[in-house]
Amino acid sequence: PPAKGSFDLKTQSFPAGFPPAEACTEATTFDLPTAGGTLDLPVAFADYSTDSELKGSCGGNGQERVFTFTAAANGNVAFSTAAAGVDTVVYVREAACEATTPVEAGCNDDSDATDDGLASAVTVAVTAGTQYFVVVDSYSTIEAADAPNGTTLTAAVQ
């Protein structure tokens, strides 16, 4: 039966791109900046699911967010996560992202650039016309009580 009586209804606004993409088929598309430029993308592990659909060669057993781009030119792109309290793993896959044996262009857990053991960074060579998937994975499952539950992915075109 329908609920009766008084009740409070609370709403919440979410940023553009929410809900965040989990699987490669739901990846958030972005365009790389020109050579020498950088782009910051927010990464939210807001759904608190325990799903881990993907795993890189260097780890990633928790929730992930997937981004995709098609390279406009040959070059190198550095991807890094901010040291924001979430232990991340970053890996880049080519074309068939969810294949049983995907082509991984690079993978990193715990960048040498920070000493916090949480941030990750990987630089990959990209080929014009090729689609890539950048996966920001949490090292392990993030529980609802954990805070913070997000980070920033930075793409720097070299």
CYANA upper distance limits for C-alpha pairs under 8 A (distance plus 0.5 A):
 14 PHE  CA     18 PHE  CA      6.64
 17 GLY  CA     28 THR  CA      7.89
 20 PRO  CA     28 THR  CA      8.25
 20 PRO  CA     43 VAL  CA      8.19
 20 PRO  CA     44 ALA  CA      7.19
 20 PRO  CA     45 PHE  CA      8.10
 20 PRO  CA     46 ALA  CA      8.38
 20 PRO  CA     65 ARG  CA      7.04
 21 ALA  CA     26 GLU  CA      5.59
 21 ALA  CA     27 ALA  CA      5.63
 21 ALA  CA     28 THR  CA      6.64
 21 ALA  CA     65 ARG  CA      5.86
 21 ALA  CA     66 VAL  CA      6.22
 21 ALA  CA     67 PHE  CA      8.10
 22 GLU  CA     26 GLU  CA      6.91
 22 GLU  CA     27 ALA  CA      7.41
 22 GLU  CA     53 GLU  CA      8.16
 22 GLU  CA     63 GLN  CA      8.03
 22 GLU  CA     64 GLU  CA      6.17
 22 GLU  CA     65 ARG  CA      5.29
 22 GLU  CA     66 VAL  CA      6.32
 23 ALA  CA     27 ALA  CA      6.80
 23 ALA  CA     53 GLU  CA      7.25
 23 ALA  CA     54 LEU  CA      8.20
 23 ALA  CA     64 GLU  CA      8.39
 23 ALA  CA     65 ARG  CA      7.80
 23 ALA  CA     66 VAL  CA      6.88
 24 CYS  CA     66 VAL  CA      6.59
 24 CYS  CA     67 PHE  CA      8.33
 24 CYS  CA     97 CYS  CA      6.54
 24 CYS  CA     98 GLU  CA      6.95
 24 CYS  CA    133 PHE  CA      7.75
 26 GLU  CA     66 VAL  CA      8.06
 27 ALA  CA     65 ARG  CA      8.08
 27 ALA  CA     66 VAL  CA      5.35
 27 ALA  CA     67 PHE  CA      5.34
 27 ALA  CA     68 THR  CA      6.41
 27 ALA  CA    133 PHE  CA      8.22
 28 THR  CA     66 VAL  CA      6.92
 28 THR  CA     67 PHE  CA      5.06
 28 THR  CA     68 THR  CA      6.48
 29 THR  CA     67 PHE  CA      6.27
 29 THR  CA     68 THR  CA      5.30
 29 THR  CA     69 PHE  CA      6.28
 30 PHE  CA     67 PHE  CA      7.62
 30 PHE  CA     68 THR  CA      6.77
 30 PHE  CA     69 PHE  CA      6.00
 31 ASP  CA     69 PHE  CA      6.41
 31 ASP  CA     70 THR  CA      8.00
 32 LEU  CA     38 THR  CA      8.47
 32 LEU  CA     39 LEU  CA      7.73
 32 LEU  CA     69 PHE  CA      7.65
 32 LEU  CA     71 ALA  CA      7.91
 32 LEU  CA    155 ALA  CA      7.90
 32 LEU  CA    157 VAL  CA      7.83
 33 PRO  CA     37 GLY  CA      5.79
 33 PRO  CA     38 THR  CA      6.65
 33 PRO  CA     39 LEU  CA      7.11
 33 PRO  CA    156 ALA  CA      8.30
 33 PRO  CA    157 VAL  CA      7.24
 34 THR  CA    157 VAL  CA      7.20
 35 ALA  CA    157 VAL  CA      5.56
 35 ALA  CA    158 GLN  CA      6.07
 36 GLY  CA    156 ALA  CA      7.48
 36 GLY  CA    157 VAL  CA      5.94
 36 GLY  CA    158 GLN  CA      5.89
 37 GLY  CA    156 ALA  CA      6.41
 37 GLY  CA    157 VAL  CA      6.22
 37 GLY  CA    158 GLN  CA      8.25
 38 THR  CA    154 THR  CA      7.24
 38 THR  CA    155 ALA  CA      5.97
 38 THR  CA    156 ALA  CA      4.80
 38 THR  CA    157 VAL  CA      6.87
 39 LEU  CA    154 THR  CA      6.10
 39 LEU  CA    155 ALA  CA      5.68
 39 LEU  CA    156 ALA  CA      7.09
 40 ASP  CA    152 THR  CA      6.86
 40 ASP  CA    153 LEU  CA      6.20
 40 ASP  CA    154 THR  CA      4.99
 40 ASP  CA    155 ALA  CA      7.02
 41 LEU  CA    152 THR  CA      6.12
 41 LEU  CA    153 LEU  CA      5.57
 41 LEU  CA    154 THR  CA      6.79
 42 PRO  CA    150 GLY  CA      8.13
 42 PRO  CA    151 THR  CA      6.84
 42 PRO  CA    152 THR  CA      5.17
 42 PRO  CA    153 LEU  CA      6.83
 43 VAL  CA     65 ARG  CA      7.34
 43 VAL  CA    136 VAL  CA      8.23
 43 VAL  CA    150 GLY  CA      5.91
 43 VAL  CA    151 THR  CA      5.70
 43 VAL  CA    152 THR  CA      5.95
 43 VAL  CA    153 LEU  CA      7.16
 44 ALA  CA     65 ARG  CA      8.17
 44 ALA  CA    149 ASN  CA      6.92
 44 ALA  CA    150 GLY  CA      4.88
 44 ALA  CA    151 THR  CA      7.18
 45 PHE  CA     63 GLN  CA      7.18
 45 PHE  CA     64 GLU  CA      7.77
 45 PHE  CA     65 ARG  CA      7.91
 45 PHE  CA    142 ILE  CA      8.18
 45 PHE  CA    149 ASN  CA      6.02
 45 PHE  CA    150 GLY  CA      6.02
 46 ALA  CA    149 ASN  CA      7.12
 46 ALA  CA    150 GLY  CA      8.06
 48 TYR  CA     63 GLN  CA      8.28
 48 TYR  CA    142 ILE  CA      6.89
 48 TYR  CA    143 GLU  CA      6.47
 48 TYR  CA    144 ALA  CA      6.04
 49 SER  CA     63 GLN  CA      7.47
 50 THR  CA     62 GLY  CA      7.16
 50 THR  CA     63 GLN  CA      6.94
 50 THR  CA    141 THR  CA      6.41
 50 THR  CA    142 ILE  CA      7.99
 51 ASP  CA     62 GLY  CA      7.22
 51 ASP  CA     63 GLN  CA      6.32
 52 SER  CA     60 GLY  CA      8.46
 52 SER  CA     61 ASN  CA      6.37
 52 SER  CA     62 GLY  CA      5.55
 52 SER  CA     63 GLN  CA      5.62
 52 SER  CA     64 GLU  CA      7.20
 53 GLU  CA     63 GLN  CA      8.23
 53 GLU  CA     64 GLU  CA      8.15
 54 LEU  CA     60 GLY  CA      8.05
 54 LEU  CA     61 ASN  CA      8.37
 54 LEU  CA     64 GLU  CA      7.85
 54 LEU  CA     98 GLU  CA      8.07
 55 LYS  CA     59 GLY  CA      6.48
 55 LYS  CA     60 GLY  CA      5.59
 55 LYS  CA     61 ASN  CA      6.89
 55 LYS  CA    137 ASP  CA      8.19
 56 GLY  CA     60 GLY  CA      6.60
 56 GLY  CA     89 VAL  CA      8.36
 56 GLY  CA     90 VAL  CA      8.35
 56 GLY  CA     91 TYR  CA      6.53
 56 GLY  CA    104 GLU  CA      8.43
 56 GLY  CA    107 CYS  CA      7.00
 57 SER  CA    107 CYS  CA      7.08
 58 CYS  CA     89 VAL  CA      8.06
 58 CYS  CA    107 CYS  CA      6.42
 58 CYS  CA    108 ASN  CA      6.60
 58 CYS  CA    109 ASP  CA      6.80
 59 GLY  CA     89 VAL  CA      7.04
 59 GLY  CA    109 ASP  CA      7.47
 59 GLY  CA    139 TYR  CA      7.10
 60 GLY  CA     64 GLU  CA      8.47
 60 GLY  CA     88 THR  CA      7.99
 60 GLY  CA     89 VAL  CA      6.22
 60 GLY  CA    137 ASP  CA      5.75
 60 GLY  CA    138 SER  CA      6.09
 60 GLY  CA    139 TYR  CA      4.96
 60 GLY  CA    140 SER  CA      6.99
 61 ASN  CA    137 ASP  CA      7.93
 61 ASN  CA    138 SER  CA      7.10
 61 ASN  CA    139 TYR  CA      5.94
 61 ASN  CA    140 SER  CA      5.30
 61 ASN  CA    141 THR  CA      7.16
 62 GLY  CA    137 ASP  CA      6.85
 62 GLY  CA    138 SER  CA      5.28
 62 GLY  CA    139 TYR  CA      6.20
 62 GLY  CA    140 SER  CA      4.71
 62 GLY  CA    141 THR  CA      4.57
 62 GLY  CA    142 ILE  CA      7.26
 63 GLN  CA    137 ASP  CA      6.42
 63 GLN  CA    138 SER  CA      6.08
 63 GLN  CA    140 SER  CA      8.02
 63 GLN  CA    141 THR  CA      6.66
 63 GLN  CA    142 ILE  CA      7.64
 64 GLU  CA    135 VAL  CA      7.08
 64 GLU  CA    136 VAL  CA      6.04
 64 GLU  CA    137 ASP  CA      4.56
 64 GLU  CA    138 SER  CA      6.57
 65 ARG  CA    135 VAL  CA      6.33
 65 ARG  CA    136 VAL  CA      5.82
 65 ARG  CA    137 ASP  CA      6.90
 66 VAL  CA    133 PHE  CA      7.07
 66 VAL  CA    134 VAL  CA      6.25
 66 VAL  CA    135 VAL  CA      5.06
 66 VAL  CA    136 VAL  CA      6.89
 67 PHE  CA    133 PHE  CA      6.12
 67 PHE  CA    134 VAL  CA      5.58
 67 PHE  CA    135 VAL  CA      6.90
 68 THR  CA    131 GLN  CA      7.57
 68 THR  CA    132 TYR  CA      6.08
 68 THR  CA    133 PHE  CA      4.91
 68 THR  CA    134 VAL  CA      6.54
 69 PHE  CA    131 GLN  CA      6.25
 69 PHE  CA    132 TYR  CA      6.05
 69 PHE  CA    133 PHE  CA      7.26
 70 THR  CA    128 ALA  CA      7.95
 70 THR  CA    129 GLY  CA      6.44
 70 THR  CA    130 THR  CA      5.92
 70 THR  CA    131 GLN  CA      4.67
 70 THR  CA    132 TYR  CA      6.59
 71 ALA  CA    126 VAL  CA      6.92
 71 ALA  CA    127 THR  CA      6.68
 71 ALA  CA    128 ALA  CA      5.28
 71 ALA  CA    129 GLY  CA      5.96
 71 ALA  CA    130 THR  CA      6.24
 71 ALA  CA    131 GLN  CA      7.04
 71 ALA  CA    132 TYR  CA      8.15
 72 ALA  CA    127 THR  CA      8.42
 72 ALA  CA    128 ALA  CA      5.42
 72 ALA  CA    129 GLY  CA      6.54
 73 ALA  CA    126 VAL  CA      8.12
 73 ALA  CA    127 THR  CA      6.81
 73 ALA  CA    128 ALA  CA      4.68
 73 ALA  CA    129 GLY  CA      7.87
 74 ASN  CA    125 ALA  CA      7.93
 74 ASN  CA    126 VAL  CA      5.96
 74 ASN  CA    127 THR  CA      4.96
 74 ASN  CA    128 ALA  CA      5.44
 75 GLY  CA    125 ALA  CA      6.16
 75 GLY  CA    126 VAL  CA      5.93
 75 GLY  CA    127 THR  CA      7.34
 75 GLY  CA    157 VAL  CA      8.10
 75 GLY  CA    158 GLN  CA      7.40
 76 ASN  CA    123 THR  CA      7.15
 76 ASN  CA    124 VAL  CA      6.04
 76 ASN  CA    125 ALA  CA      4.86
 76 ASN  CA    126 VAL  CA      6.38
 76 ASN  CA    157 VAL  CA      6.68
 76 ASN  CA    158 GLN  CA      5.92
 77 VAL  CA    123 THR  CA      6.00
 77 VAL  CA    124 VAL  CA      6.03
 77 VAL  CA    125 ALA  CA      6.99
 77 VAL  CA    126 VAL  CA      7.64
 77 VAL  CA    155 ALA  CA      7.08
 77 VAL  CA    156 ALA  CA      6.09
 77 VAL  CA    157 VAL  CA      5.03
 77 VAL  CA    158 GLN  CA      6.33
 78 ALA  CA    121 ALA  CA      7.56
 78 ALA  CA    122 VAL  CA      6.22
 78 ALA  CA    123 THR  CA      4.54
 78 ALA  CA    124 VAL  CA      6.96
 78 ALA  CA    154 THR  CA      8.36
 78 ALA  CA    155 ALA  CA      6.22
 78 ALA  CA    156 ALA  CA      5.58
 78 ALA  CA    157 VAL  CA      6.94
 78 ALA  CA    158 GLN  CA      7.86
 79 PHE  CA     90 VAL  CA      8.15
 79 PHE  CA    121 ALA  CA      6.02
 79 PHE  CA    122 VAL  CA      5.89
 79 PHE  CA    123 THR  CA      6.62
 79 PHE  CA    153 LEU  CA      7.23
 79 PHE  CA    154 THR  CA      6.03
 79 PHE  CA    155 ALA  CA      5.17
 79 PHE  CA    156 ALA  CA      6.98
 80 SER  CA     90 VAL  CA      7.87
 80 SER  CA    119 ALA  CA      7.76
 80 SER  CA    120 SER  CA      6.04
 80 SER  CA    121 ALA  CA      4.55
 80 SER  CA    122 VAL  CA      6.97
 80 SER  CA    153 LEU  CA      6.14
 80 SER  CA    154 THR  CA      5.74
 80 SER  CA    155 ALA  CA      7.32
 81 THR  CA     88 THR  CA      7.78
 81 THR  CA     90 VAL  CA      8.23
 81 THR  CA    119 ALA  CA      5.81
 81 THR  CA    120 SER  CA      5.97
 81 THR  CA    121 ALA  CA      7.01
 81 THR  CA    151 THR  CA      7.00
 81 THR  CA    152 THR  CA      5.95
 81 THR  CA    153 LEU  CA      5.16
 81 THR  CA    154 THR  CA      6.76
 82 ALA  CA    119 ALA  CA      6.19
 82 ALA  CA    120 SER  CA      8.32
 82 ALA  CA    151 THR  CA      6.34
 82 ALA  CA    152 THR  CA      5.93
 82 ALA  CA    153 LEU  CA      7.34
 82 ALA  CA    154 THR  CA      8.40
 83 ALA  CA    114 THR  CA      8.12
 83 ALA  CA    116 ASP  CA      7.56
 83 ALA  CA    118 LEU  CA      6.46
 83 ALA  CA    119 ALA  CA      5.33
 83 ALA  CA    151 THR  CA      7.91
 84 ALA  CA    118 LEU  CA      8.29
 84 ALA  CA    119 ALA  CA      8.20
 84 ALA  CA    148 PRO  CA      7.65
 84 ALA  CA    150 GLY  CA      7.71
 84 ALA  CA    151 THR  CA      6.11
 85 GLY  CA    118 LEU  CA      7.31
 85 GLY  CA    147 ALA  CA      8.11
 85 GLY  CA    148 PRO  CA      6.56
 85 GLY  CA    149 ASN  CA      8.23
 85 GLY  CA    151 THR  CA      8.44
 86 VAL  CA    118 LEU  CA      6.62
 86 VAL  CA    119 ALA  CA      8.24
 86 VAL  CA    138 SER  CA      7.54
 86 VAL  CA    148 PRO  CA      7.30
 86 VAL  CA    149 ASN  CA      6.89
 86 VAL  CA    150 GLY  CA      7.05
 86 VAL  CA    151 THR  CA      7.40
 87 ASP  CA    110 ASP  CA      8.43
 87 ASP  CA    117 GLY  CA      7.66
 87 ASP  CA    118 LEU  CA      4.55
 87 ASP  CA    119 ALA  CA      6.91
 87 ASP  CA    138 SER  CA      6.32
 87 ASP  CA    139 TYR  CA      5.99
 87 ASP  CA    140 SER  CA      8.22
 88 THR  CA    109 ASP  CA      7.11
 88 THR  CA    110 ASP  CA      7.93
 88 THR  CA    118 LEU  CA      6.31
 88 THR  CA    119 ALA  CA      6.35
 88 THR  CA    120 SER  CA      6.58
 88 THR  CA    136 VAL  CA      7.10
 88 THR  CA    137 ASP  CA      6.11
 88 THR  CA    138 SER  CA      5.03
 88 THR  CA    139 TYR  CA      5.83
 89 VAL  CA    107 CYS  CA      7.94
 89 VAL  CA    108 ASN  CA      6.33
 89 VAL  CA    109 ASP  CA      5.09
 89 VAL  CA    110 ASP  CA      7.73
 89 VAL  CA    119 ALA  CA      8.16
 89 VAL  CA    120 SER  CA      6.26
 89 VAL  CA    135 VAL  CA      8.48
 89 VAL  CA    136 VAL  CA      6.44
 89 VAL  CA    137 ASP  CA      5.53
 89 VAL  CA    138 SER  CA      6.49
 89 VAL  CA    139 TYR  CA      6.48
 90 VAL  CA    107 CYS  CA      6.26
 90 VAL  CA    108 ASN  CA      5.97
 90 VAL  CA    109 ASP  CA      7.14
 90 VAL  CA    120 SER  CA      6.50
 90 VAL  CA    121 ALA  CA      7.13
 90 VAL  CA    122 VAL  CA      7.46
 90 VAL  CA    134 VAL  CA      7.66
 90 VAL  CA    135 VAL  CA      6.17
 90 VAL  CA    136 VAL  CA      5.31
 90 VAL  CA    137 ASP  CA      6.69
 91 TYR  CA    104 GLU  CA      7.76
 91 TYR  CA    105 ALA  CA      8.06
 91 TYR  CA    106 GLY  CA      6.04
 91 TYR  CA    107 CYS  CA      4.58
 91 TYR  CA    108 ASN  CA      6.85
 91 TYR  CA    122 VAL  CA      7.78
 91 TYR  CA    134 VAL  CA      6.44
 91 TYR  CA    135 VAL  CA      5.84
 91 TYR  CA    136 VAL  CA      7.40
 92 VAL  CA    104 GLU  CA      6.32
 92 VAL  CA    105 ALA  CA      5.89
 92 VAL  CA    106 GLY  CA      5.92
 92 VAL  CA    107 CYS  CA      7.01
 92 VAL  CA    124 VAL  CA      8.26
 92 VAL  CA    132 TYR  CA      7.18
 92 VAL  CA    133 PHE  CA      6.04
 92 VAL  CA    134 VAL  CA      5.02
 92 VAL  CA    135 VAL  CA      6.68
 93 ARG  CA     97 CYS  CA      6.27
 93 ARG  CA    102 PRO  CA      7.15
 93 ARG  CA    103 VAL  CA      6.11
 93 ARG  CA    104 GLU  CA      4.89
 93 ARG  CA    105 ALA  CA      6.07
 93 ARG  CA    106 GLY  CA      7.94
 93 ARG  CA    132 TYR  CA      6.12
 93 ARG  CA    133 PHE  CA      5.55
 93 ARG  CA    134 VAL  CA      7.04
 93 ARG  CA    135 VAL  CA      8.46
 94 GLU  CA    102 PRO  CA      7.78
 94 GLU  CA    103 VAL  CA      6.01
 94 GLU  CA    104 GLU  CA      6.85
 94 GLU  CA    105 ALA  CA      7.26
 94 GLU  CA    130 THR  CA      7.82
 94 GLU  CA    131 GLN  CA      6.56
 94 GLU  CA    132 TYR  CA      5.07
 94 GLU  CA    133 PHE  CA      6.74
 95 ALA  CA    103 VAL  CA      8.27
 95 ALA  CA    130 THR  CA      7.55
 95 ALA  CA    131 GLN  CA      5.73
 95 ALA  CA    132 TYR  CA      6.32
 95 ALA  CA    133 PHE  CA      7.83
 96 ALA  CA    102 PRO  CA      6.70
 96 ALA  CA    103 VAL  CA      8.00
 97 CYS  CA    102 PRO  CA      6.34
 97 CYS  CA    103 VAL  CA      8.16
 97 CYS  CA    133 PHE  CA      7.01
 98 GLU  CA    102 PRO  CA      7.07
105 ALA  CA    124 VAL  CA      6.62
105 ALA  CA    125 ALA  CA      8.14
106 GLY  CA    122 VAL  CA      6.80
106 GLY  CA    123 THR  CA      7.57
106 GLY  CA    124 VAL  CA      6.59
107 CYS  CA    122 VAL  CA      6.67
108 ASN  CA    120 SER  CA      6.25
108 ASN  CA    121 ALA  CA      6.40
108 ASN  CA    122 VAL  CA      6.21
109 ASP  CA    118 LEU  CA      8.32
109 ASP  CA    119 ALA  CA      7.90
109 ASP  CA    120 SER  CA      5.67
109 ASP  CA    121 ALA  CA      7.97
110 ASP  CA    114 THR  CA      8.37
110 ASP  CA    117 GLY  CA      5.49
110 ASP  CA    118 LEU  CA      6.08
110 ASP  CA    119 ALA  CA      5.93
110 ASP  CA    120 SER  CA      5.28
110 ASP  CA    121 ALA  CA      8.03
111 SER  CA    115 ASP  CA      8.38
111 SER  CA    117 GLY  CA      7.74
111 SER  CA    118 LEU  CA      8.26
111 SER  CA    119 ALA  CA      6.29
111 SER  CA    120 SER  CA      4.89
111 SER  CA    121 ALA  CA      5.79
113 ALA  CA    121 ALA  CA      8.35
114 THR  CA    119 ALA  CA      7.24
126 VAL  CA    130 THR  CA      7.93
136 VAL  CA    153 LEU  CA      8.14
138 SER  CA    142 ILE  CA      7.87
142 ILE  CA    146 ASP  CA      6.91
142 ILE  CA    149 ASN  CA      7.64
